[in-house]
Amino acid sequence: MPVPSIDSLPVLADKLESSKRAAAYRAIDENIDFKTDKVIGIGSGSTVIYAAERLGQYLKDSEYSDLVSEFICIPTGFQSRRLILDNGLKLGSIEENSMIDVDFDGADEIDDDLNLIKGGGACLFQEKLVSTSSKKFIVVADYRKKAPKYLSTNWKSGIPIEIVPSAYVRVSDDLKKLGAKHVIVRQGGSAKAGPVVTDNNNFLIDADFGMLENPAQLHDKIKALVGVVETGLFIDNASKAYIGNADGTVNVFTK
């Protein structure tokens, strides 16, 4: 079955989903070298669903199937692990494949310099491990995720920070000393009593610092705190971002 062209796809009832699909499909089409790329990172989030779906379409195309069947796909968490398997792709691990050719992942917010806020879906450390192990890190997102200028303009939940569980009080106090206006340990909600636990058995803190004019500096300060595993500020990491619009068009941003 040939890979369908983006222009030939039926319009989805939900314009938001159409924007996500358009961004993800185009990102896959334009950023994988099917002859040389062998190890592919698959992130998490609602837009990455379509990236995995597009790879699955290439797997069913006789022109590409032999090559795609040899791809090793590296997940960033439970959701992306399922996306890889559900689309018939070969599942691998970061332990066995520390060098990744290209990684596709979403974002909670993206600024003009392609700095990101990530971690809203609680896959923070693993996402950063995979993206920074990749030769190319491609972001796929919908139009709601593009910041007008500074990070934390649209994203109001604070900076996700993955921490060692026993350090949550210490880290919370230290974040307030750094200027955080509001600090919470993320809770599991009605489905779980107590904090969210990440894939690496850590806790997550969400810290609101307001709009970020210098996200790199804030990342460095937070990362230096004892008990912090990783921050949700992805600085100078992304190569390119594909932003899907409500009308089906896609804006592409590069460094």
Secondary structure, 3 states (H helix, E strand, C coil): CCCCCHHHCCCCCCHHHHHHHHHHHHHHHHHCCCCCCCEEEECCCCCHHHHHHHHHHHHCCCCCHHHHCCCEEEECCHHHHHHHHHCCCCECCCCCCCCEEEEEECCCEECCCCCEECCCCCCHHHHHHHHHCEEEEEEEEEHHHECCCCECCCCCCCEEEEECHHHHHHHHHHHHHCCCCEEEECECHHHCCCECCCCCCCEEEEEECCCECCHHHHHHHHHCCCCEEEECEECCCCCEEEEECCCCCEEEEEC
